Amino acid sequence: MLSLPSSFLGSKPSHTSPVDMKISSCLSSILLFFLFSAFSAEQNVRTERISGSAGDVLEDNPVGRLKVYVYELPSKYNKKLLQKDPRCLTHMFAAEIFMHRFLLSSPVRTRNPDEADWFYTPIYPTCDLTPTGLPLPFKSPRMMRSAIQLISSNWPYWNRTEGADHFFVVPHDFGACFHYQEEKAIERGILPLLQRATLVQTFGQRNHVCLDEGSITIPPFAPPQKMQAHFIPPDIPRSIFVYFRGLFYDVNNDPEGGYYARGARAAVWENFKNNPLFDISTDHPTTYYEDMQRAIFCLCPLGWAPWSPRLVEAVVFGCIPVIIADDIVLPFADAIPWEEIGVFVAEKDVPELDTILTSIPTEVILRKQRLLANPSMKRAMLFPQPAQPGDAFHQILNGLARKLPHDKSIYLKAGEKELNWTAGPVSDLKPW
């Protein structure tokens, strides 16, 4: 008979508390799961394709369905920013850089703007970093305003629609609201000049002022080559039940603890720091990627924004994402079947995480793992170089293609204006 790993069992308590009893009642479910997974390890690594329209959409090919014109901007908006600080290539917002590079050589690119369906303005608004490597969003509105003034003065296409057939990659914590704290992002709102454009952004939360209805929500950047270098053999058992590494409190930016993760991460720590089913810590070990591949469930709680790179890492490493972020809009939600590959836990229900996860039937867990093992699911979450069919670049283009043809109402009459160039904080109006 297979026994649970010692890391699950912990030391025998000297007395029986309600928490101990709760843990004890969970162990039989976990034991059954491990007996099953050990008995049939090969079954666990089989793949399964999502059936129906979601699977078809995931494998769509955007080539031939749209044409994109890439504006040629002075290098101060992109390449010089990167030359100043190459760390922009590796942080979670780097999709803005790799999307630019991808489009320059993509078959959907057209050099004739008169035949373009979409116009792309290559700006790197998150490539302004602190000494510790954290992106500063405060210059981004001025940079965006400057670039839009440039394209509207030198090309006729912006003025026809005031940006309604243009898209911008704005992978800030709260997208085009350009702030990392939700309260201040809401106060700012989406940059007025971007309110008719399509925003390609990592941020997504239903009924939020920072999410435009027509936005395309994308995954944050996670380095594909780095993750690939840490793959372990697929037949190694998943001996960790729940895994998480990261902050529970952000004392530097939120000393009173009133904003960060809306208290969800703090609740994880306070309720489960001593629970043997939970391998959670603020440490970030060198075996982080390997550990995720040994885990059944990986916690993906909100931080300052609803999402984090853990979502990408969990999918790539086949660890069932436990999504703790109320009203989140997930990346490529019309193509990736998040309800079928993940587990959603309301922020208020975090204290019941152990009960929720141990109550999931084994067959449900195994099916989620088979779906996660599908290569198309993993590709859709990554920005590889060179690009691959079905990857995140292609999913963005698929999203743009699904928005075609443009409604005739986006085209303005001569002299007609929709956007207010002087709206927003006075500091945004300063030259960049």
N, C-alpha and C positions, 0 to 999 in steps of 0.2 A: 504494500500500500504506500502511495506517495504521501509524504508529510509536507506541511507548509514550510517555506524557508524560515530560518530562525529570525530574520529581520521582521517577519510578520508577527511572530509570536511574542517577542519581547520577554521581559522577565515576569515571573508570576507575581501578581500583586499580593500584598499582605492582607488586604481586605477587599471586599467586593463593593464597589461604588456603582451608581447608575451608569457611569461611563463605561466601567469594566463590563457590566452586564450587557450593555449595548454592543460593545466590541465582540464579546463572546458569541452573541447571537448571530453576528455577521460571519463568523469564521467558517461555519459549515457551507455557506454559499460560495465563499472563496475557495474552500477546499475542493468542492465539486468542480469548480471552474478549472483549477489546476490539474486535477485528475484527468479531466477531459482534454485539456490542451497538451498535457504530457503524453497521453495515450495516442493522440492524433495530431502530432506537430505538423505533419505535412498538410493537413486540412487547413490549418490556420493560415498558411501562406498562400493558399490558392486565391486567385482573384475572382472578382465578380463585377460585371458591368452593370451600371445602373440602367434599369429598363425604361423604355418609353422616351418621351420627348427630351427629358433632361440629359440622358446619355447622348442623344443625337446632337443637341445643342453644344454639348461639351466638345464634340468632335467636329464641329463646323469648321470650314475653311473660308477665311474672309477674302482670299485672293479672288479678284474678279467681281466682287460685290461692292467695292467702294474704291475711291481714289482720294489720296491725301496730298495736299500741297504743304510743303515745309518752308516756312519763311526763313530767309537768310538774314540773321540778325548780327550786329556787331558782337565780337567775342566777349565783351564785358558782361553780357547777359548769361553766358554759359561757360565756354572753354576757359576763360581767364579766371573765373571763380573756382573752377576745378584745379587749375594749375596752382592757385594760391593755397588750396587745401585738399589734397588728394583723398583725405579721409571721407570726403563726400561719396566716394565710390563704394564704401562698405557700410554706411549707416542704413537704418531702416527706411530712409526716404530716397534711396538712390534710384528708384524706378524712374524719376524724372530724367536722369542722365542716360540710363540704358534705353529708355523709350526713344529718346532723340537719336541715339546711335542706331537703334534698330530701324527706325523709319527712313534714315538716310539711304539704306540699302534694301529696303523692303520693296517687293513687287507691287505694293499698293501705292507707292509714291508716284506722283505725277509732277513733271516739271512745267506743265501747262496749267496755270491756276484757273483758267477759264473752264477747264473740264473737271475741276476738283469738286468732290462732295463735301470734304472737310478741310479746314485749314488749321495747321498746328504751329504754335508759337513756342520755339524751344528756349525756355527760361528755366534756370535752376534756382528756384526761390528758397530752397532749404540748404544751399551750399554756403552758408555763413555760420561758422561754428565757433563755439567757445573754446578756450584752451583744453578743456576736458572732452571736447568732441560733440557737445550737445548743440543741435541746430537752434539758431536764434531766428525767430520769425518776424522780428520787428521791422526789418528793411523790406520784407517781401511785398507789401502793398505798394511801396514807392517804386520798386523794381517792375512790378506788374503794370502799374500806371504808365511808367516810362516806355515800356515795350509796346503797350497798346497805342500810345500816342505815336510811336514810330511807325507801326504798321498801318495805322489809319491815315497817316500823312503821306506814306510812300506807295501804298497799294489801295485800290478802290474796294476791296472785298469786305473789309470790316464794316465800312460805312453802309453797305447795302443792307446789312442785317443787324448791325451793332453787336456782332459776335455770335449770333444765333447759329451760324454754321462753322464756328470755331471751337476747338477744344484745348484745354489747358490741363497739364498735369500738376496738381497741387497737393502733394502728399504730406501736408502738415498734420499735426495731431487733430486739429479741427478744420482741416481743409482750407478753403478760401476765407475762413474767419481769421486765420493767421494769428493764433495764440495757442499756448499749450495748456492753459487753465480754462475749464469750461465756462465758468462765470464770465470771464473777460472775453472769451471767444463769442459768447452769446451777445454780450454788450456791443461788440464790434460788428457782428453780422458778416455775411459774405461781402467781399469787396464789391461795391456797386457796379464797377465796370465789368465784372464777371457774371452779372446776374442773368444775362441772356445766353452765355456760353455754356457748353457742356463741360463739366468738371470731372476729371479723372482723379479720384482721391481715395486715400486709404480710409478716411473717416466715413462712417455710415451709422446713423441712428435715426430711427423713424420719428417723424414729427419734431424735427430739430431744426433750428434756424440756420445751422451750418451745413445742412444737406439739402441741396437743390433737387427738385423732383426728377430732373433728367440726368442726374449724376451717374457716373459709372464707378462703382465701388471696387477697388482692386486690393490685392494682398500687399502688405508691406514687403520691402525687399529683404530677402535672406540669401546669403551667398551660396549658390548652388554647388560650386566646386568644393567649398569648405565642408558642406554637409556630406557630399558624396565621399569625401575622404574618410568619413567616420562611420560608414555603413558597416554593420556587423552581420554575420551569417544569419539568414532569416529563420533558421531552425532553433536559434537560441531562445529558451523559454522567457516569457515575460514574467519575471519574478517580483516586480514592483506593482502594487495595486494602483496607487495614486501618486503622481509625481508633480512637483513644482519647484522651480528655483526662481527667485526674484524678490523684489521689495514687497513688504507688507505695509510699511509706513514710509512716506517720503517726508522726513523731518526737515529737510533743507528747504523744500518748496511749500510745505504744508505743515508748519510747526504745531498747529493746534489740532491737526488730524481731522479737519472738517470736510475736506474736499477729496483727497486722494482716494481713488477707486470707490468713492461713495461709501467707504467703510467695508466693502466686500472682502478685500484682501486681509484687513485687520480681523475680520470675522473668521476667515480661514485659519489664520494663525492661532487666535485665541481658542478656537474650538478643537483644533486637530493637531496642535504642535506636539502633543504626547500620544497621539493615536498611532498604533503600530501599522495600521493600514495606509498611513499617509507618510510619504517620504518628501517632506517639505522643508525648505531652508532658504536663507538669504545668500548662502554660499553659491558660487558658480564654478563647479569643479571642471577639470579638464575632460572628464568623462561625461559631460552634460549630454552630448548628442547620443552617446552610447546608452546612457541611462534612459533616455526617452524611448529608445528601441527595446528596452527591457521592461517598459511600463505598459500597463493596460490602459489606464486613463491618464491624460495630461491636463492639468487645470489651465484654463485660458481665461483668467479673470480680466476685467477691465483694469486700466491704470488711470492715467489722466484722461485718455480717450477710451472708447469701448474696446479697441482692438490692441493686439500686440503681435510681434513676430512669432510668438509661441504657436499661434494658430497655423502658420505655415509649417513650422518645425514639426508639430504634431501630425499633420497630414503626411508630410514627406516621410516621417519615421513610423507611420502606421499606428500611432498612439491615439486612441479615441479622444478627440478634443472635448473637454467639459467646458462649455461656453457660459461664463457668468458675466453677463452684460445685458441688462434689460433693454429691449427694443433695438438691439443691434441689427444693422443691415450688413450682411456678410459679403465677402468678395464674390463676384460673379454668381449671385444668388439664383439667377435664372438658369444657370448651367451646372453648378455644383449642388448636389442634394444634401445640404447641411443637416436637415432633420434626420436623414438616414445614416449619415456617417458620424454625427456628433451627439452629444447629450447637452440639453439646455437646462440650466438651473437658475431660477430667479434669484436676484441678489438677496431678497429677504429670506430665502430658503437655504442659504449657505450653512447655517447650523445643522441642517439635516443632510448634508452631503453624504455622509457615510451610509445612512439608511437608503438614500436615493440610489447610490451607485451599487450597493450590494443587493438591491432589489431587482436589478436588471437581469432578465433571464439569460442564461449562457448562450442560447441560440441567437439571441439578439446581438450579444457582444461579438460572437463569431461572424455574423453577417456584416456588421460594421467593419470588422477587421478585413474581411474579404473585399469589401468595397474600397477601403483605404489602400489595399494592396494593388488596386488597378493603376497602372502607370499613367493613364490619362488624367486621373484625379491629381496625382502628384505634379505632373507637368503643368497643369493649369494654375498652380500656385507659385510657379517659379519664373524668374527672368534670366534664363541661361544665356551664355555667350559662347558660341553662336546660338541664335534662336533655334527652337525646335517646333515642329508642327504641334499645335494644340497648347502651347505654353501661354504664359500670362500675357505676352505681347499680342498673341493671336486672339486671346479672349477679349482684350480691349478692343481690337479691331472688329471682332464679332459684335460686341456691344454697340459700336458706332454704326456698323452695317444694319443692325436691327432698328436703328432710329431713322433709317432712310425709307422712302424719299422724304425730304424736308417738306413740311407743310408750307404752302404758298404764303401763309400769314406772317412768316418770319421776315419776308422781304419788305423793307420800309419804302414808303413813297418819298419822292424828292423833298428834302428839307425836314422830313419827319424824324423825331428823336424820341427814344424811349429811356435812355440812361442819363443819369445826372452825374456829370464829370466832377462836380465839386462836392458831392456827398461824401460823408465819412469824416473821421477825425482830421483835424487840421494838420497834424503831423504827417498824414499820408500825402498831403499836397506838396510837400517839399520836393524839390528836384532830386533825382537819384543819379 
